[in-house]
Amino acid sequence: MRSVTRILFVSTQLAALCWVTSSYIIAGYATVRLGQPYPMAELSQQAITTILGTAALKVLENIFEHNDGALFGTSHKEE
């Protein structure tokens, strides 16, 4: 189950980064080559939200999954 979650996390991050990159390429092409300014923020807003949201959830998961004790505790040592 842990590897499935990791695969989903990595694939979501890569897809969102590709989406943001392609939207900026499209906006740059439209602005430079076609002479029509294109709003880049509208193209990549959902992807950036996905990147930030999944990264924050992964950090939160790692805090509680790999630590023991009170709120944060001490880190588990991998063997």
All heavy atoms as a GROMACS GRO file, in nm:
protein
  607
    1MET      N    1   0.082  -0.119   0.000
    1MET     CA    2   0.000   0.000   0.000
    1MET      C    3   0.087   0.126   0.000
    1MET      O    4   0.052   0.225  -0.060
    1MET     CB    5  -0.092  -0.002   0.122
    1MET     CG    6  -0.188   0.113   0.124
    1MET     SD    7  -0.292   0.113  -0.020
    1MET     CE    8  -0.449   0.130   0.052
    2ARG      N    9   0.201   0.120   0.067
    2ARG     CA   10   0.289   0.236   0.076
    2ARG      C   11   0.345   0.272  -0.061
    2ARG      O   12   0.356   0.389  -0.095
    2ARG     CB   13   0.401   0.208   0.173
    2ARG     CG   14   0.476   0.331   0.216
    2ARG     CD   15   0.580   0.299   0.318
    2ARG     NE   16   0.520   0.291   0.450
    2ARG     CZ   17   0.587   0.265   0.559
    2ARG    NH1   18   0.715   0.241   0.553
    2ARG    NH2   19   0.526   0.262   0.676
    3SER      N   20   0.379   0.171  -0.143
    3SER     CA   21   0.434   0.200  -0.275
    3SER      C   22   0.328   0.254  -0.370
    3SER      O   23   0.359   0.336  -0.456
    3SER     CB   24   0.499   0.075  -0.334
    3SER     OG   25   0.402  -0.024  -0.358
    4VAL      N   26   0.203   0.211  -0.354
    4VAL     CA   27   0.094   0.264  -0.437
    4VAL      C   28   0.074   0.412  -0.407
    4VAL      O   29   0.060   0.494  -0.499
    4VAL     CB   30  -0.036   0.184  -0.413
    4VAL    CG1   31  -0.154   0.251  -0.482
    4VAL    CG2   32  -0.021   0.042  -0.459
    5THR      N   33   0.076   0.448  -0.281
    5THR     CA   34   0.061   0.588  -0.243
    5THR      C   35   0.177   0.671  -0.297
    5THR      O   36   0.156   0.781  -0.348
    5THR     CB   37   0.056   0.601  -0.089
    5THR    OG1   38  -0.047   0.517  -0.040
    5THR    CG2   39   0.030   0.743  -0.047
    6ARG      N   40   0.297   0.618  -0.288
    6ARG     CA   41   0.414   0.690  -0.339
    6ARG      C   42   0.405   0.707  -0.490
    6ARG      O   43   0.437   0.814  -0.543
    6ARG     CB   44   0.540   0.616  -0.300
    6ARG     CG   45   0.666   0.691  -0.340
    6ARG     CD   46   0.789   0.633  -0.275
    6ARG     NE   47   0.776   0.656  -0.130
    6ARG     CZ   48   0.836   0.584  -0.038
    6ARG    NH1   49   0.913   0.485  -0.072
    6ARG    NH2   50   0.820   0.612   0.089
    7ILE      N   51   0.363   0.604  -0.562
    7ILE     CA   52   0.349   0.613  -0.708
    7ILE      C   53   0.244   0.717  -0.745
    7ILE      O   54   0.265   0.798  -0.836
    7ILE     CB   55   0.314   0.476  -0.768
    7ILE    CG1   56   0.435   0.382  -0.758
    7ILE    CG2   57   0.269   0.488  -0.912
    7ILE    CD1   58   0.406   0.238  -0.794
    8LEU      N   59   0.131   0.718  -0.675
    8LEU     CA   60   0.028   0.818  -0.702
    8LEU      C   61   0.078   0.958  -0.673
    8LEU      O   62   0.049   1.052  -0.748
    8LEU     CB   63  -0.097   0.788  -0.619
    8LEU     CG   64  -0.179   0.668  -0.661
    8LEU    CD1   65  -0.291   0.642  -0.561
    8LEU    CD2   66  -0.236   0.690  -0.800
    9PHE      N   67   0.152   0.976  -0.564
    9PHE     CA   68   0.206   1.107  -0.530
    9PHE      C   69   0.303   1.156  -0.637
    9PHE      O   70   0.291   1.269  -0.685
    9PHE     CB   71   0.276   1.101  -0.394
    9PHE     CG   72   0.351   1.226  -0.359
    9PHE    CD1   73   0.283   1.340  -0.320
    9PHE    CD2   74   0.489   1.230  -0.366
    9PHE    CE1   75   0.352   1.455  -0.289
    9PHE    CE2   76   0.559   1.345  -0.335
    9PHE     CZ   77   0.489   1.458  -0.296
   10VAL      N   78   0.396   1.072  -0.676
   10VAL     CA   79   0.497   1.112  -0.775
   10VAL      C   80   0.432   1.138  -0.911
   10VAL      O   81   0.464   1.237  -0.977
   10VAL     CB   82   0.608   1.006  -0.785
   10VAL    CG1   83   0.700   1.032  -0.902
   10VAL    CG2   84   0.686   1.000  -0.656
   11SER      N   85   0.340   1.052  -0.953
   11SER     CA   86   0.277   1.073  -1.084
   11SER      C   87   0.191   1.199  -1.085
   11SER      O   88   0.187   1.271  -1.186
   11SER     CB   89   0.194   0.951  -1.123
   11SER     OG   90   0.088   0.931  -1.032
   12THR      N   91   0.124   1.230  -0.974
   12THR     CA   92   0.046   1.353  -0.966
   12THR      C   93   0.136   1.475  -0.973
   12THR      O   94   0.106   1.572  -1.044
   12THR     CB   95  -0.036   1.357  -0.835
   12THR    OG1   96  -0.120   1.242  -0.828
   12THR    CG2   97  -0.120   1.482  -0.826
   13GLN      N   98   0.247   1.471  -0.903
   13GLN     CA   99   0.341   1.583  -0.907
   13GLN      C  100   0.400   1.602  -1.047
   13GLN      O  101   0.408   1.715  -1.095
   13GLN     CB  102   0.455   1.560  -0.806
   13GLN     CG  103   0.412   1.565  -0.662
   13GLN     CD  104   0.360   1.701  -0.621
   13GLN    OE1  105   0.419   1.802  -0.651
   13GLN    NE2  106   0.248   1.702  -0.553
   14LEU      N  107   0.440   1.494  -1.111
   14LEU     CA  108   0.497   1.505  -1.245
   14LEU      C  109   0.395   1.556  -1.346
   14LEU      O  110   0.427   1.641  -1.431
   14LEU     CB  111   0.553   1.370  -1.290
   14LEU     CG  112   0.680   1.325  -1.219
   14LEU    CD1  113   0.719   1.185  -1.264
   14LEU    CD2  114   0.793   1.422  -1.246
   15ALA      N  115   0.272   1.506  -1.339
   15ALA     CA  116   0.168   1.552  -1.431
   15ALA      C  117   0.137   1.700  -1.410
   15ALA      O  118   0.121   1.775  -1.507
   15ALA     CB  119   0.041   1.468  -1.414
   16ALA      N  120   0.131   1.743  -1.286
   16ALA     CA  121   0.104   1.885  -1.259
   16ALA      C  122   0.218   1.973  -1.305
   16ALA      O  123   0.195   2.081  -1.363
   16ALA     CB  124   0.078   1.905  -1.110
   17LEU      N  125   0.342   1.930  -1.285
   17LEU     CA  126   0.457   2.007  -1.332
   17LEU      C  127   0.460   2.015  -1.485
   17LEU      O  128   0.492   2.120  -1.542
   17LEU     CB  129   0.586   1.949  -1.278
   17LEU     CG  130   0.612   1.974  -1.130
   17LEU    CD1  131   0.734   1.896  -1.083
   17LEU    CD2  132   0.629   2.121  -1.102
   18CYS      N  133   0.427   1.905  -1.551
   18CYS     CA  134   0.420   1.907  -1.698
   18CYS      C  135   0.310   2.001  -1.746
   18CYS      O  136   0.327   2.072  -1.845
   18CYS     CB  137   0.396   1.766  -1.752
   18CYS     SG  138   0.538   1.658  -1.736
   19TRP      N  139   0.197   2.001  -1.677
   19TRP     CA  140   0.087   2.090  -1.713
   19TRP      C  141   0.127   2.236  -1.700
   19TRP      O  142   0.102   2.318  -1.788
   19TRP     CB  143  -0.034   2.061  -1.626
   19TRP     CG  144  -0.151   2.146  -1.660
   19TRP    CD1  145  -0.184   2.267  -1.604
   19TRP    CD2  146  -0.249   2.120  -1.758
   19TRP    NE1  147  -0.297   2.316  -1.663
   19TRP    CE2  148  -0.338   2.228  -1.757
   19TRP    CE3  149  -0.269   2.016  -1.848
   19TRP    CZ2  150  -0.447   2.234  -1.843
   19TRP    CZ3  151  -0.379   2.023  -1.932
   19TRP    CH2  152  -0.465   2.131  -1.930
   20VAL      N  153   0.193   2.272  -1.590
   20VAL     CA  154   0.236   2.410  -1.569
   20VAL      C  155   0.339   2.450  -1.674
   20VAL      O  156   0.330   2.558  -1.732
   20VAL     CB  157   0.293   2.427  -1.426
   20VAL    CG1  158   0.359   2.563  -1.410
   20VAL    CG2  159   0.183   2.411  -1.323
   21THR      N  160   0.435   2.362  -1.701
   21THR     CA  161   0.537   2.392  -1.801
   21THR      C  162   0.477   2.411  -1.939
   21THR      O  163   0.509   2.508  -2.009
   21THR     CB  164   0.642   2.279  -1.805
   21THR    OG1  165   0.697   2.263  -1.674
   21THR    CG2  166   0.751   2.308  -1.904
   22SER      N  167   0.386   2.322  -1.977
   22SER     CA  168   0.325   2.334  -2.110
   22SER      C  169   0.237   2.459  -2.119
   22SER      O  170   0.231   2.523  -2.224
   22SER     CB  171   0.246   2.208  -2.145
   22SER     OG  172   0.137   2.192  -2.057
   23SER      N  173   0.171   2.496  -2.011
   23SER     CA  174   0.088   2.617  -2.016
   23SER      C  175   0.173   2.742  -2.033
   23SER      O  176   0.135   2.834  -2.105
   23SER     CB  177   0.000   2.627  -1.892
   23SER     OG  178   0.077   2.653  -1.777
   24TYR      N  179   0.289   2.746  -1.969
   24TYR     CA  180   0.378   2.860  -1.988
   24TYR      C  181   0.439   2.861  -2.128
   24TYR      O  182   0.459   2.969  -2.186
   24TYR     CB  183   0.488   2.862  -1.882
   24TYR     CG  184   0.440   2.924  -1.753
   24TYR    CD1  185   0.391   2.846  -1.649
   24TYR    CD2  186   0.442   3.061  -1.736
   24TYR    CE1  187   0.346   2.903  -1.532
   24TYR    CE2  188   0.396   3.120  -1.619
   24TYR     CZ  189   0.349   3.040  -1.517
   24TYR     OH  190   0.304   3.097  -1.402
   25ILE      N  191   0.466   2.747  -2.185
   25ILE     CA  192   0.516   2.740  -2.323
   25ILE      C  193   0.409   2.790  -2.419
   25ILE      O  194   0.438   2.869  -2.511
   25ILE     CB  195   0.562   2.597  -2.357
   25ILE    CG1  196   0.690   2.564  -2.280
   25ILE    CG2  197   0.583   2.580  -2.507
   25ILE    CD1  198   0.732   2.419  -2.289
   26ILE      N  199   0.285   2.747  -2.399
   26ILE     CA  200   0.175   2.792  -2.484
   26ILE      C  201   0.155   2.943  -2.472
   26ILE      O  202   0.137   3.014  -2.572
   26ILE     CB  203   0.045   2.717  -2.449
   26ILE    CG1  204   0.055   2.571  -2.492
   26ILE    CG2  205  -0.077   2.783  -2.514
   26ILE    CD1  206  -0.055   2.483  -2.438
   27ALA      N  207   0.158   2.994  -2.350
   27ALA     CA  208   0.141   3.138  -2.328
   27ALA      C  209   0.256   3.217  -2.389
   27ALA      O  210   0.234   3.323  -2.449
   27ALA     CB  211   0.129   3.167  -2.180
   28GLY      N  212   0.377   3.167  -2.375
   28GLY     CA  213   0.492   3.234  -2.436
   28GLY      C  214   0.484   3.235  -2.587
   28GLY      O  215   0.512   3.336  -2.652
   29TYR      N  216   0.443   3.125  -2.646
   29TYR     CA  217   0.428   3.117  -2.791
   29TYR      C  218   0.320   3.213  -2.839
   29TYR      O  219   0.338   3.283  -2.940
   29TYR     CB  220   0.394   2.974  -2.832
   29TYR     CG  221   0.367   2.958  -2.980
   29TYR    CD1  222   0.474   2.953  -3.070
   29TYR    CD2  223   0.238   2.950  -3.029
   29TYR    CE1  224   0.451   2.940  -3.205
   29TYR    CE2  225   0.215   2.937  -3.165
   29TYR     CZ  226   0.321   2.932  -3.253
   29TYR     OH  227   0.298   2.919  -3.387
   30ALA      N  228   0.207   3.215  -2.767
   30ALA     CA  229   0.098   3.304  -2.807
   30ALA      C  230   0.139   3.450  -2.797
   30ALA      O  231   0.101   3.532  -2.881
   30ALA     CB  232  -0.025   3.278  -2.721
   31THR      N  233   0.217   3.483  -2.696
   31THR     CA  234   0.258   3.622  -2.677
   31THR      C  235   0.365   3.664  -2.778
   31THR      O  236   0.354   3.768  -2.842
   31THR     CB  237   0.310   3.643  -2.534
   31THR    OG1  238   0.207   3.606  -2.442
   31THR    CG2  239   0.348   3.787  -2.510
   32VAL      N  240   0.469   3.582  -2.793
   32VAL     CA  241   0.582   3.620  -2.878
   32VAL      C  242   0.551   3.599  -3.026
   32VAL      O  243   0.569   3.689  -3.108
   32VAL     CB  244   0.709   3.540  -2.838
   32VAL    CG1  245   0.822   3.564  -2.934
   32VAL    CG2  246   0.749   3.577  -2.696
   33ARG      N  247   0.506   3.482  -3.060
   33ARG     CA  248   0.489   3.447  -3.202
   33ARG      C  249   0.360   3.503  -3.261
   33ARG      O  250   0.360   3.554  -3.373
   33ARG     CB  251   0.492   3.296  -3.215
   33ARG     CG  252   0.489   3.245  -3.354
   33ARG     CD  253   0.626   3.256  -3.415
   33ARG     NE  254   0.622   3.188  -3.544
   33ARG     CZ  255   0.708   3.209  -3.638
   33ARG    NH1  256   0.807   3.293  -3.618
   33ARG    NH2  257   0.699   3.146  -3.751
   34LEU      N  258   0.251   3.494  -3.188
   34LEU     CA  259   0.122   3.538  -3.240
   34LEU      C  260   0.088   3.682  -3.204
   34LEU      O  261  -0.005   3.739  -3.260
   34LEU     CB  262   0.011   3.444  -3.191
   34LEU     CG  263   0.027   3.296  -3.226
   34LEU    CD1  264  -0.084   3.216  -3.162
   34LEU    CD2  265   0.031   3.277  -3.376
   35GLY      N  266   0.159   3.736  -3.107
   35GLY     CA  267   0.134   3.874  -3.067
   35GLY      C  268   0.008   3.893  -2.986
   35GLY      O  269  -0.045   4.004  -2.977
   36GLN      N  270  -0.042   3.787  -2.927
   36GLN     CA  271  -0.163   3.794  -2.845
   36GLN      C  272  -0.128   3.753  -2.702
   36GLN      O  273  -0.100   3.637  -2.677
   36GLN     CB  274  -0.272   3.701  -2.899
   36GLN     CG  275  -0.316   3.735  -3.038
   36GLN     CD  276  -0.418   3.635  -3.088
   36GLN    OE1  277  -0.447   3.535  -3.024
   36GLN    NE2  278  -0.472   3.662  -3.205
   37PRO      N  279  -0.130   3.849  -2.610
   37PRO     CA  280  -0.099   3.812  -2.470
   37PRO      C  281  -0.201   3.710  -2.419
   37PRO      O  282  -0.321   3.724  -2.440
   37PRO     CB  283  -0.108   3.942  -2.394
   37PRO     CG  284  -0.143   4.047  -2.491
   37PRO     CD  285  -0.159   3.987  -2.626
   38TYR      N  286  -0.150   3.607  -2.355
   38TYR     CA  287  -0.234   3.499  -2.304
   38TYR      C  288  -0.218   3.492  -2.153
   38TYR      O  289  -0.107   3.490  -2.102
   38TYR     CB  290  -0.192   3.366  -2.368
   38TYR     CG  291  -0.302   3.266  -2.375
   38TYR    CD1  292  -0.398   3.273  -2.473
   38TYR    CD2  293  -0.309   3.162  -2.283
   38TYR    CE1  294  -0.499   3.181  -2.480
   38TYR    CE2  295  -0.409   3.069  -2.289
   38TYR     CZ  296  -0.505   3.078  -2.388
   38TYR     OH  297  -0.605   2.987  -2.395
   39PRO      N  298  -0.329   3.490  -2.080
   39PRO     CA  299  -0.320   3.489  -1.932
   39PRO      C  300  -0.268   3.355  -1.881
   39PRO      O  301  -0.337   3.254  -1.884
   39PRO     CB  302  -0.465   3.512  -1.888
   39PRO     CG  303  -0.548   3.467  -2.004
   39PRO     CD  304  -0.466   3.490  -2.127
   40MET      N  305  -0.144   3.355  -1.834
   40MET     CA  306  -0.081   3.231  -1.788
   40MET      C  307  -0.139   3.181  -1.657
   40MET      O  308  -0.142   3.062  -1.632
   40MET     CB  309   0.069   3.253  -1.771
   40MET     CG  310   0.141   3.271  -1.900
   40MET     SD  311   0.316   3.287  -1.874
   40MET     CE  312   0.335   3.461  -1.899
   41ALA      N  313  -0.185   3.272  -1.574
   41ALA     CA  314  -0.236   3.231  -1.443
   41ALA      C  315  -0.359   3.143  -1.456
   41ALA      O  316  -0.378   3.049  -1.379
   41ALA     CB  317  -0.269   3.354  -1.360
   42GLU      N  318  -0.443   3.170  -1.554
   42GLU     CA  319  -0.564   3.089  -1.571
   42GLU      C  320  -0.532   2.949  -1.621
   42GLU      O  321  -0.602   2.854  -1.589
   42GLU     CB  322  -0.658   3.159  -1.668
   42GLU     CG  323  -0.716   3.287  -1.613
   42GLU     CD  324  -0.805   3.358  -1.714
   42GLU    OE1  325  -0.838   3.297  -1.817
   42GLU    OE2  326  -0.841   3.473  -1.687
   43LEU      N  327  -0.426   2.936  -1.699
   43LEU     CA  328  -0.390   2.805  -1.752
   43LEU      C  329  -0.339   2.710  -1.646
   43LEU      O  330  -0.368   2.591  -1.648
   43LEU     CB  331  -0.283   2.820  -1.861
   43LEU     CG  332  -0.327   2.872  -1.995
   43LEU    CD1  333  -0.206   2.893  -2.085
   43LEU    CD2  334  -0.423   2.776  -2.061
   44SER      N  335  -0.262   2.761  -1.553
   44SER     CA  336  -0.193   2.672  -1.461
   44SER      C  337  -0.242   2.681  -1.316
   44SER      O  338  -0.182   2.621  -1.228
   44SER     CB  339  -0.043   2.701  -1.466
   44SER     OG  340  -0.020   2.835  -1.431
   45GLN      N  341  -0.350   2.748  -1.290
   45GLN     CA  342  -0.397   2.768  -1.153
   45GLN      C  343  -0.433   2.635  -1.085
   45GLN      O  344  -0.391   2.610  -0.973
   45GLN     CB  345  -0.516   2.862  -1.151
   45GLN     CG  346  -0.566   2.893  -1.012
   45GLN     CD  347  -0.680   2.993  -1.015
   45GLN    OE1  348  -0.731   3.026  -1.120
   45GLN    NE2  349  -0.720   3.038  -0.899
   46GLN      N  350  -0.505   2.549  -1.152
   46GLN     CA  351  -0.544   2.420  -1.093
   46GLN      C  352  -0.422   2.331  -1.070
   46GLN      O  353  -0.414   2.262  -0.970
   46GLN     CB  354  -0.644   2.349  -1.183
   46GLN     CG  355  -0.784   2.403  -1.174
   46GLN     CD  356  -0.842   2.385  -1.037
   46GLN    OE1  357  -0.858   2.481  -0.964
   46GLN    NE2  358  -0.873   2.263  -1.001
   47ALA      N  359  -0.329   2.332  -1.164
   47ALA     CA  360  -0.210   2.248  -1.148
   47ALA      C  361  -0.124   2.295  -1.032
   47ALA      O  362  -0.071   2.213  -0.956
   47ALA     CB  363  -0.130   2.247  -1.277
   48ILE      N  364  -0.109   2.424  -1.016
   48ILE     CA  365  -0.030   2.476  -0.904
   48ILE      C  366  -0.098   2.444  -0.772
   48ILE      O  367  -0.033   2.407  -0.674
   48ILE     CB  368  -0.006   2.628  -0.921
   48ILE    CG1  369   0.089   2.650  -1.038
   48ILE    CG2  370   0.050   2.690  -0.794
   48ILE    CD1  371   0.107   2.794  -1.077
   49THR      N  372  -0.230   2.454  -0.768
   49THR     CA  373  -0.304   2.416  -0.648
   49THR      C  374  -0.283   2.268  -0.616
   49THR      O  375  -0.264   2.231  -0.500
   49THR     CB  376  -0.455   2.444  -0.666
   49THR    OG1  377  -0.472   2.582  -0.698
   49THR    CG2  378  -0.534   2.410  -0.542
   50THR      N  379  -0.281   2.184  -0.718
   50THR     CA  380  -0.257   2.041  -0.699
   50THR      C  381  -0.116   2.016  -0.647
   50THR      O  382  -0.096   1.935  -0.554
   50THR     CB  383  -0.277   1.965  -0.832
   50THR    OG1  384  -0.409   1.988  -0.878
   50THR    CG2  385  -0.253   1.817  -0.814
   51ILE      N  386  -0.017   2.083  -0.703
   51ILE     CA  387   0.121   2.066  -0.658
   51ILE      C  388   0.135   2.104  -0.511
   51ILE      O  389   0.190   2.029  -0.430
   51ILE     CB  390   0.217   2.150  -0.744
   51ILE    CG1  391   0.225   2.095  -0.885
   51ILE    CG2  392   0.356   2.155  -0.682
   51ILE    CD1  393   0.298   2.186  -0.981
   52LEU      N  394   0.084   2.221  -0.475
   52LEU     CA  395   0.097   2.268  -0.337
   52LEU      C  396   0.016   2.182  -0.240
   52LEU      O  397   0.061   2.151  -0.131
   52LEU     CB  398   0.055   2.414  -0.326
   52LEU     CG  399   0.144   2.514  -0.399
   52LEU    CD1  400   0.085   2.654  -0.390
   52LEU    CD2  401   0.285   2.511  -0.344
   53GLY      N  402  -0.103   2.142  -0.280
   53GLY     CA  403  -0.188   2.061  -0.193
   53GLY      C  404  -0.131   1.924  -0.166
   53GLY      O  405  -0.127   1.878  -0.051
   54THR      N  406  -0.086   1.856  -0.270
   54THR     CA  407  -0.031   1.722  -0.249
   54THR      C  408   0.102   1.726  -0.176
   54THR      O  409   0.132   1.637  -0.096
   54THR     CB  410  -0.015   1.646  -0.382
   54THR    OG1  411   0.063   1.724  -0.472
   54THR    CG2  412  -0.148   1.613  -0.444
   55ALA      N  413   0.181   1.829  -0.200
   55ALA     CA  414   0.307   1.842  -0.127
   55ALA      C  415   0.281   1.865   0.022
   55ALA      O  416   0.347   1.805   0.107
   55ALA     CB  417   0.391   1.955  -0.184
   56ALA      N  418   0.184   1.949   0.054
   56ALA     CA  419   0.151   1.974   0.194
   56ALA      C  420   0.096   1.848   0.261
   56ALA      O  421   0.132   1.818   0.376
   56ALA     CB  422   0.049   2.087   0.204
   57LEU      N  423   0.013   1.773   0.191
   57LEU     CA  424  -0.040   1.649   0.249
   57LEU      C  425   0.070   1.544   0.269
   57LEU      O  426   0.069   1.470   0.367
   57LEU     CB  427  -0.150   1.592   0.159
   57LEU     CG  428  -0.280   1.669   0.162
   57LEU    CD1  429  -0.379   1.610   0.060
   57LEU    CD2  430  -0.342   1.668   0.300
   58LYS      N  431   0.165   1.538   0.177
   58LYS     CA  432   0.276   1.443   0.191
   58LYS      C  433   0.364   1.478   0.310
   58LYS      O  434   0.408   1.390   0.385
   58LYS     CB  435   0.358   1.440   0.063
   58LYS     CG  436   0.462   1.333   0.060
   58LYS     CD  437   0.400   1.196   0.059
   58LYS     CE  438   0.507   1.090   0.041
   58LYS     NZ  439   0.452   0.957   0.052
   59VAL      N  440   0.390   1.607   0.331
   59VAL     CA  441   0.468   1.650   0.446
   59VAL      C  442   0.395   1.615   0.574
   59VAL      O  443   0.454   1.562   0.670
   59VAL     CB  444   0.499   1.801   0.438
   59VAL    CG1  445   0.553   1.854   0.570
   59VAL    CG2  446   0.595   1.830   0.326
   60LEU      N  447   0.266   1.642   0.579
   60LEU     CA  448   0.185   1.610   0.697
   60LEU      C  449   0.185   1.460   0.723
   60LEU      O  450   0.198   1.416   0.838
   60LEU     CB  451   0.043   1.662   0.678
   60LEU     CG  452  -0.047   1.659   0.798
   60LEU    CD1  453   0.007   1.750   0.908
   60LEU    CD2  454  -0.187   1.703   0.759
   61GLU      N  455   0.173   1.380   0.617
   61GLU     CA  456   0.176   1.235   0.632
   61GLU      C  457   0.309   1.188   0.688
   61GLU      O  458   0.314   1.105   0.778
   61GLU     CB  459   0.153   1.168   0.496
   61GLU     CG  460   0.171   1.018   0.501
   61GLU     CD  461   0.186   0.957   0.364
   61GLU    OE1  462   0.174   1.029   0.263
   61GLU    OE2  463   0.211   0.835   0.358
   62ASN      N  464   0.418   1.244   0.638
   62ASN     CA  465   0.551   1.203   0.685
   62ASN      C  466   0.574   1.242   0.830
   62ASN      O  467   0.642   1.170   0.903
   62ASN     CB  468   0.660   1.263   0.597
   62ASN     CG  469   0.672   1.192   0.465
   62ASN    OD1  470   0.633   1.077   0.454
   62ASN    ND2  471   0.723   1.260   0.365
   63ILE      N  472   0.520   1.354   0.873
   63ILE     CA  473   0.536   1.396   1.012
   63ILE      C  474   0.474   1.293   1.106
   63ILE      O  475   0.533   1.251   1.204
   63ILE     CB  476   0.475   1.535   1.035
   63ILE    CG1  477   0.563   1.643   0.972
   63ILE    CG2  478   0.457   1.564   1.184
   63ILE    CD1  479   0.501   1.780   0.973
   64PHE      N  480   0.353   1.248   1.076
   64PHE     CA  481   0.284   1.159   1.166
   64PHE      C  482   0.318   1.012   1.144
   64PHE      O  483   0.304   0.930   1.233
   64PHE     CB  484   0.133   1.180   1.156
   64PHE     CG  485   0.090   1.311   1.213
   64PHE    CD1  486   0.047   1.413   1.129
   64PHE    CD2  487   0.094   1.334   1.348
   64PHE    CE1  488   0.008   1.535   1.181
   64PHE    CE2  489   0.055   1.455   1.402
   64PHE     CZ  490   0.012   1.556   1.318
   65GLU      N  491   0.364   0.976   1.025
   65GLU     CA  492   0.394   0.837   0.996
   65GLU      C  493   0.533   0.796   1.046
   65GLU      O  494   0.552   0.684   1.092
   65GLU     CB  495   0.386   0.814   0.845
   65GLU     CG  496   0.410   0.670   0.804
   65GLU     CD  497   0.394   0.651   0.655
   65GLU    OE1  498   0.303   0.712   0.598
   65GLU    OE2  499   0.473   0.576   0.598
   66HIS      N  500   0.629   0.883   1.037
   66HIS     CA  501   0.767   0.847   1.068
   66HIS      C  502   0.816   0.897   1.204
   66HIS      O  503   0.934   0.888   1.233
   66HIS     CB  504   0.860   0.899   0.958
   66HIS     CG  505   0.830   0.839   0.824
   66HIS    ND1  506   0.852   0.707   0.794
   66HIS    CD2  507   0.776   0.893   0.712
   66HIS    CE1  508   0.814   0.683   0.671
   66HIS    NE2  509   0.768   0.794   0.619
   67ASN      N  510   0.728   0.949   1.286
   67ASN     CA  511   0.767   0.998   1.418
   67ASN      C  512   0.684   0.930   1.525
   67ASN      O  513   0.571   0.888   1.500
   67ASN     CB  514   0.749   1.149   1.427
   67ASN     CG  515   0.845   1.223   1.340
   67ASN    OD1  516   0.961   1.189   1.332
   67ASN    ND2  517   0.797   1.325   1.271
   68ASP      N  518   0.741   0.918   1.644
   68ASP     CA  519   0.665   0.863   1.756
   68ASP      C  520   0.664   0.965   1.868
   68ASP      O  521   0.729   1.068   1.862
   68ASP     CB  522   0.725   0.730   1.803
   68ASP     CG  523   0.871   0.744   1.843
   68ASP    OD1  524   0.925   0.856   1.837
   68ASP    OD2  525   0.930   0.642   1.880
   69GLY      N  526   0.590   0.937   1.969
   69GLY     CA  527   0.587   1.027   2.084
   69GLY      C  528   0.469   1.122   2.076
   69GLY      O  529   0.365   1.091   2.020
   70ALA      N  530   0.488   1.239   2.134
   70ALA     CA  531   0.380   1.338   2.143
   70ALA      C  532   0.343   1.389   2.004
   70ALA      O  533   0.324   1.311   1.913
   70ALA     CB  534   0.425   1.451   2.233
   71LEU      N  535   0.337   1.517   1.988
   71LEU     CA  536   0.293   1.572   1.860
   71LEU      C  537   0.391   1.538   1.749
   71LEU      O  538   0.353   1.483   1.647
   71LEU     CB  539   0.277   1.725   1.872
   71LEU     CG  540   0.228   1.795   1.746
   71LEU    CD1  541   0.094   1.739   1.703
   71LEU    CD2  542   0.218   1.943   1.769
   72PHE      N  543   0.519   1.567   1.766
   72PHE     CA  544   0.617   1.534   1.664
   72PHE      C  545   0.709   1.421   1.707
   72PHE      O  546   0.748   1.339   1.629
   72PHE     CB  547   0.698   1.657   1.624
   72PHE     CG  548   0.614   1.761   1.557
   72PHE    CD1  549   0.580   1.876   1.623
   72PHE    CD2  550   0.566   1.739   1.430
   72PHE    CE1  551   0.502   1.972   1.562
   72PHE    CE2  552   0.488   1.834   1.367
   72PHE     CZ  553   0.455   1.949   1.433
   73GLY      N  554   0.748   1.418   1.834
   73GLY     CA  555   0.830   1.309   1.886
   73GLY      C  556   0.966   1.303   1.822
   73GLY      O  557   1.022   1.401   1.778
   74THR      N  558   1.021   1.181   1.815
   74THR     CA  559   1.151   1.159   1.753
   74THR      C  560   1.136   1.071   1.630
   74THR      O  561   1.044   0.990   1.622
   74THR     CB  562   1.249   1.092   1.852
   74THR    OG1  563   1.191   0.967   1.894
   74THR    CG2  564   1.274   1.178   1.973
   75SER      N  565   1.226   1.085   1.538
   75SER     CA  566   1.219   1.014   1.413
   75SER      C  567   1.254   0.867   1.431
   75SER      O  568   1.344   0.833   1.506
   75SER     CB  569   1.312   1.078   1.312
   75SER     OG  570   1.304   1.011   1.189
   76HIS      N  571   1.182   0.778   1.361
   76HIS     CA  572   1.213   0.635   1.361
   76HIS      C  573   1.339   0.613   1.280
   76HIS      O  574   1.359   0.671   1.176
   76HIS     CB  575   1.100   0.554   1.297
   76HIS     CG  576   0.974   0.554   1.375
   76HIS    ND1  577   0.964   0.505   1.503
   76HIS    CD2  578   0.849   0.594   1.342
   76HIS    CE1  579   0.840   0.517   1.545
   76HIS    NE2  580   0.768   0.572   1.449
   77LYS      N  581   1.423   0.524   1.325
   77LYS     CA  582   1.545   0.489   1.252
   77LYS      C  583   1.513   0.371   1.161
   77LYS      O  584   1.455   0.271   1.203
   77LYS     CB  585   1.658   0.450   1.349
   77LYS     CG  586   1.692   0.558   1.449
   77LYS     CD  587   1.754   0.677   1.380
   77LYS     CE  588   1.792   0.779   1.485
   77LYS     NZ  589   1.811   0.910   1.434
   78GLU      N  590   1.549   0.384   1.033
   78GLU     CA  591   1.531   0.275   0.938
   78GLU      C  592   1.640   0.171   0.957
   78GLU      O  593   1.755   0.205   0.977
   78GLU     CB  594   1.536   0.329   0.795
   78GLU     CG  595   1.423   0.423   0.760
   78GLU     CD  596   1.289   0.351   0.750
   78GLU    OE1  597   1.288   0.232   0.712
   78GLU    OE2  598   1.187   0.414   0.781
   79GLU      N  599   1.603   0.044   0.950
   79GLU     CA  600   1.703  -0.062   0.966
   79GLU      C  601   1.735  -0.125   0.833
   79GLU      O  602   1.662  -0.130   0.744
   79GLU     CB  603   1.649  -0.169   1.060
   79GLU     CG  604   1.633  -0.114   1.200
   79GLU     CD  605   1.580  -0.222   1.296
   79GLU    OE1  606   1.586  -0.341   1.258
   79GLU    OE2  607   1.535  -0.188   1.403
   0.00000   0.00000   0.00000
